[in-house]
């Protein structure tokens, strides 16, 4: 029996199969609702401006339609790239975005469907292991951190972003004002201190965490809920025991209770946490990777 992590950054009530279905269904219209994901991918990629690394093999976990994968390919055009996502429809769109190598000497670009907690790769096979806004949708984020470290090669870099605890704080508080039990419809995210502690417990060196607070505006609560569903992050997928946000009665109550600004618009806050660390030369447990690396 697999041991589950007691780490406090691990959320509860996440059904991985439901999450996979939600993102699979959202894939077709994902990019029209994904301005936030694109901006975070840009900011995560910018972290590489301050590092000295020339990877030969890269891994993007939770690639979606390819926002971060595309940036990594542009930054390191000579490196092989493996992109992974739990939703097959997302994988298909990412593969189409990246294209395939046309000549044998060109770097490989491979997209596979898989679980971030059980990476289908050999230990120590990637020089750069990156992920943007994926960890928060897992029932055990620490398992993903362990896997990222397992596949990291000596002198390699681990780099990721995830949502922090202040994400959708006003939505959570407004739901609680309607009825206390409604607050549970918004997933509780990690805080930067707990994330930093979890990262330090991996076999890494020079771990660094930081955060951004981003505020987006919407014409009304319906537009916010529509965007959350369009990006695959519907409450019904994430807090499935609580139900979604799409009921007409609840939407009416939210519209009446949610604060509006002087222009009649509403605000939603997204806290984004960033983490990075380097491979620590030490004995580390070796998992059973089944992809040596990027075999087409």
C-alpha positions as CSV (number, residue, x, y, z in Angstrom):
1,X,0.0,0.0,0.0
2,X,1.4,3.4,-1.0
3,X,2.1,5.7,2.0
4,X,0.2,8.9,1.8
5,X,1.9,12.2,2.8
6,X,0.8,14.0,6.0
7,X,2.2,17.2,4.7
8,X,-0.1,20.2,5.4
9,X,0.2,21.5,1.8
10,X,-1.7,18.5,0.6
11,X,-5.4,19.4,0.0
12,X,-8.3,17.1,0.6
13,X,-11.4,16.1,-1.4
14,X,-9.6,16.2,-4.8
15,X,-10.7,13.4,-7.2
16,X,-7.8,13.0,-9.7
17,X,-10.1,11.3,-12.2
18,X,-12.6,14.1,-12.0
19,X,-9.9,16.7,-12.4
20,X,-8.6,14.8,-15.5
21,X,-12.1,14.8,-17.0
22,X,-12.6,18.5,-16.3
23,X,-9.4,19.5,-18.1
24,X,-10.1,17.1,-20.9
25,X,-13.5,18.7,-21.4
26,X,-12.0,22.2,-21.1
27,X,-9.2,21.6,-23.6
28,X,-11.1,22.8,-26.7
29,X,-11.8,26.3,-25.4
30,X,-9.0,26.5,-22.8
31,X,-6.9,29.2,-24.4
32,X,-9.6,31.8,-24.5
33,X,-9.9,31.6,-20.7
34,X,-6.2,31.2,-19.9
35,X,-4.8,34.7,-19.8
36,X,-3.7,34.1,-16.2
37,X,-2.0,30.8,-17.1
38,X,-0.1,32.5,-20.0
39,X,1.1,35.3,-17.7
40,X,2.3,32.9,-15.0
41,X,4.1,30.8,-17.7
42,X,5.8,34.0,-18.8
43,X,6.8,34.9,-15.2
44,X,8.0,31.4,-14.5
45,X,10.1,31.4,-17.6
46,X,11.6,34.7,-16.6
47,X,13.1,33.0,-13.5
48,X,15.4,31.4,-15.9
49,X,16.9,34.8,-16.8
50,X,18.8,34.6,-13.5
51,X,20.1,31.0,-13.8
52,X,23.1,29.5,-15.6
53,X,21.9,26.2,-17.1
54,X,22.1,24.6,-20.6
55,X,19.8,21.6,-20.4
56,X,20.0,18.7,-22.8
57,X,16.7,17.3,-21.7
58,X,13.7,19.1,-20.3
59,X,10.4,18.1,-18.7
60,X,7.2,20.2,-18.5
61,X,4.7,18.6,-16.0
62,X,1.1,19.6,-16.5
63,X,1.8,21.1,-19.9
64,X,-1.8,22.0,-20.8
65,X,-1.9,23.3,-24.4
66,X,1.8,24.2,-24.3
67,X,2.3,27.6,-22.7
68,X,5.4,26.8,-20.7
69,X,6.6,24.1,-23.2
70,X,6.7,26.6,-26.0
71,X,8.7,29.1,-23.9
72,X,11.2,26.4,-22.9
73,X,11.6,25.3,-26.5
74,X,12.3,28.9,-27.5
75,X,14.8,29.5,-24.7
76,X,16.6,26.2,-25.1
77,X,16.1,25.2,-28.8
78,X,18.8,22.5,-28.8
79,X,17.3,20.6,-25.8
80,X,15.0,17.6,-26.0
81,X,11.6,18.3,-24.5
82,X,9.1,16.0,-22.9
83,X,5.7,17.5,-22.0
84,X,3.2,15.6,-19.8
85,X,-0.4,16.2,-18.8
86,X,-3.1,14.2,-17.2
87,X,-5.7,15.1,-19.9
88,X,-5.2,13.4,-23.3
89,X,-7.0,16.3,-25.1
90,X,-4.5,18.7,-23.6
91,X,-1.7,16.5,-24.7
92,X,-3.0,16.5,-28.3
93,X,-3.2,20.3,-28.4
94,X,0.3,20.6,-26.9
95,X,1.8,18.2,-29.4
96,X,0.2,20.2,-32.2
97,X,1.6,23.4,-30.8
98,X,5.1,22.0,-30.4
99,X,5.2,20.1,-33.7
100,X,7.5,17.2,-34.3
101,X,11.1,17.2,-35.3
102,X,11.6,16.9,-39.1
103,X,15.2,15.9,-39.2
104,X,17.0,13.2,-37.1
105,X,19.5,15.7,-35.6
106,X,16.8,18.1,-34.4
107,X,15.8,18.0,-30.7
108,X,12.9,15.7,-29.8
109,X,9.5,17.0,-28.7
110,X,7.3,14.4,-27.1
111,X,4.0,14.8,-25.3
112,X,2.6,12.0,-23.1
113,X,-0.5,11.6,-20.9
114,X,0.5,10.8,-17.3
115,X,0.1,11.5,-13.6
116,X,2.5,14.0,-12.1
117,X,2.7,11.8,-9.0
118,X,4.0,8.8,-10.9
119,X,6.2,10.2,-13.7
120,X,6.9,7.6,-16.4
121,X,10.6,8.5,-16.6
122,X,13.9,7.1,-15.4
123,X,15.5,8.7,-12.3
124,X,18.0,11.4,-13.0
125,X,17.0,11.7,-16.7
126,X,16.2,15.5,-17.0
127,X,18.4,18.6,-16.5
128,X,15.4,20.9,-16.2
129,X,12.1,19.8,-14.6
130,X,9.5,22.5,-14.7
131,X,5.7,22.9,-14.0
132,X,3.3,25.8,-14.1
133,X,0.1,25.9,-12.2
134,X,-0.4,22.1,-11.9
135,X,0.6,21.2,-8.3
136,X,-2.6,22.7,-6.7
137,X,-4.9,20.2,-8.5
138,X,-3.3,17.1,-7.0
139,X,-4.5,15.3,-3.9
140,X,-0.8,14.9,-2.9
141,X,1.4,17.8,-4.1
142,X,4.4,16.5,-2.1
143,X,4.3,13.3,-4.2
144,X,4.8,15.5,-7.2
145,X,7.7,17.3,-5.6
146,X,9.3,13.9,-4.8
147,X,8.9,12.8,-8.4
148,X,10.3,16.0,-9.8
149,X,13.4,15.5,-7.7
150,X,13.6,11.8,-8.6
151,X,13.9,12.5,-12.3
152,X,16.2,15.5,-11.9
153,X,19.7,14.9,-13.2
154,X,22.9,16.0,-11.3
155,X,23.3,19.8,-11.5
156,X,19.7,20.0,-12.8
157,X,17.1,22.6,-11.9
158,X,13.6,22.1,-10.5
159,X,11.2,25.0,-11.2
160,X,7.5,25.4,-10.6
161,X,4.5,27.6,-9.8
162,X,1.3,26.9,-8.0
163,X,-1.6,28.8,-6.5
164,X,-1.2,30.2,-2.9
165,X,-3.7,30.4,0.0
166,X,-4.9,34.0,-0.9
167,X,-6.2,32.7,-4.3
168,X,-10.0,33.5,-4.7
169,X,-10.1,34.7,-1.1
170,X,-13.0,37.1,-1.8
171,X,-14.9,34.3,-3.5
172,X,-14.4,32.1,-0.5
173,X,-15.4,34.8,2.0
174,X,-18.5,35.7,0.0
175,X,-19.5,32.1,-0.1
176,X,-19.0,31.9,3.6
177,X,-21.2,34.9,4.2
178,X,-24.0,33.2,2.3
179,X,-23.6,30.0,4.4
180,X,-20.5,28.9,6.3
181,X,-20.5,25.5,4.6
182,X,-20.2,27.1,1.1
183,X,-16.7,28.3,1.8
184,X,-15.5,24.7,1.3
185,X,-16.5,25.0,-2.3
186,X,-13.2,26.8,-3.0
187,X,-10.1,24.6,-2.6
188,X,-7.7,25.7,0.2
189,X,-4.3,26.3,-1.3
190,X,-0.9,26.2,0.3
191,X,1.0,29.2,1.8
192,X,4.5,30.1,0.8
193,X,6.1,29.0,4.1
194,X,4.6,25.5,4.0
195,X,5.6,25.2,0.4
196,X,9.1,26.2,1.2
197,X,9.3,23.7,4.0
198,X,8.1,20.9,1.7
199,X,10.7,21.9,-0.9
200,X,13.5,21.9,1.6
201,X,12.6,18.4,2.7
202,X,13.5,17.1,-0.7
203,X,17.1,16.2,-1.6
204,X,17.8,19.7,-3.1
205,X,20.1,22.6,-2.5
206,X,19.6,26.3,-2.7
207,X,15.7,26.1,-2.5
208,X,14.0,29.5,-3.1
209,X,10.3,30.4,-2.9
210,X,8.6,33.7,-3.7
211,X,5.1,34.9,-4.6
212,X,3.1,37.3,-6.8
213,X,-0.4,38.6,-6.0
214,X,-2.4,39.2,-9.2
215,X,-5.9,40.8,-9.3
216,X,-8.2,40.3,-12.3
217,X,-11.5,42.1,-12.9
218,X,-14.7,40.7,-14.3
219,X,-18.0,42.3,-15.3
220,X,-20.0,40.0,-12.9
221,X,-19.8,36.8,-10.9
222,X,-21.1,34.8,-13.9
223,X,-18.0,35.8,-15.9
224,X,-15.7,34.7,-13.1
225,X,-17.4,31.3,-12.7
226,X,-17.4,30.9,-16.5
227,X,-13.7,31.5,-16.6
228,X,-12.9,29.1,-13.8
229,X,-14.9,26.4,-15.6
230,X,-13.3,27.3,-18.9
231,X,-9.8,26.9,-17.5
232,X,-10.7,23.5,-16.1
233,X,-10.7,24.7,-12.5
234,X,-14.4,24.3,-11.8
235,X,-15.3,23.8,-8.2
236,X,-17.2,20.6,-9.1
237,X,-14.0,19.1,-10.3
238,X,-11.9,20.3,-7.4
239,X,-14.2,20.1,-4.4
240,X,-16.5,17.4,-5.8
241,X,-18.0,16.6,-2.5
242,X,-19.2,20.1,-2.1
243,X,-20.8,20.5,-5.5
244,X,-20.1,23.2,-8.1
245,X,-20.8,26.9,-8.3
246,X,-23.1,26.7,-11.3
247,X,-26.5,26.5,-9.5
248,X,-28.8,29.4,-10.4
249,X,-29.8,30.0,-6.8
250,X,-26.2,30.1,-5.6
251,X,-25.1,32.4,-8.5
252,X,-27.9,34.8,-7.6
253,X,-26.8,34.9,-4.0
254,X,-23.2,35.4,-5.0
255,X,-24.1,38.2,-7.4
256,X,-26.0,40.0,-4.5
257,X,-23.2,39.5,-1.9
258,X,-20.0,39.8,-3.9
259,X,-18.4,43.3,-3.5
260,X,-18.3,45.5,-6.6
261,X,-16.1,48.4,-7.4
262,X,-17.1,51.9,-8.5
263,X,-17.3,50.8,-12.1
264,X,-19.7,47.9,-11.2
265,X,-17.1,45.2,-11.7
266,X,-15.8,42.5,-9.4
267,X,-12.3,41.6,-8.5
268,X,-10.7,38.2,-8.0
269,X,-7.3,37.7,-6.5
270,X,-4.8,34.9,-7.5
271,X,-1.7,34.4,-5.4
272,X,1.0,32.6,-7.4
273,X,3.8,30.8,-5.5
274,X,7.1,30.0,-7.2
275,X,9.7,27.5,-6.2
276,X,13.1,26.5,-7.5
277,X,15.9,24.3,-6.3
278,X,19.0,22.5,-7.6
279,X,19.9,18.9,-7.6
280,X,21.7,17.9,-4.4
281,X,24.5,15.4,-4.9
282,X,23.4,12.7,-2.5
283,X,22.0,9.1,-2.5
284,X,18.4,9.3,-3.4
285,X,15.7,6.6,-3.7
286,X,15.3,5.5,-7.3
287,X,11.8,4.9,-8.6
288,X,10.9,2.6,-11.5
289,X,10.9,4.9,-14.5
290,X,9.6,3.3,-17.6
291,X,10.6,5.9,-20.2
292,X,14.5,6.1,-20.5
293,X,14.0,9.5,-22.1
294,X,12.1,10.8,-25.0
295,X,12.0,7.7,-27.2
296,X,9.7,8.4,-30.2
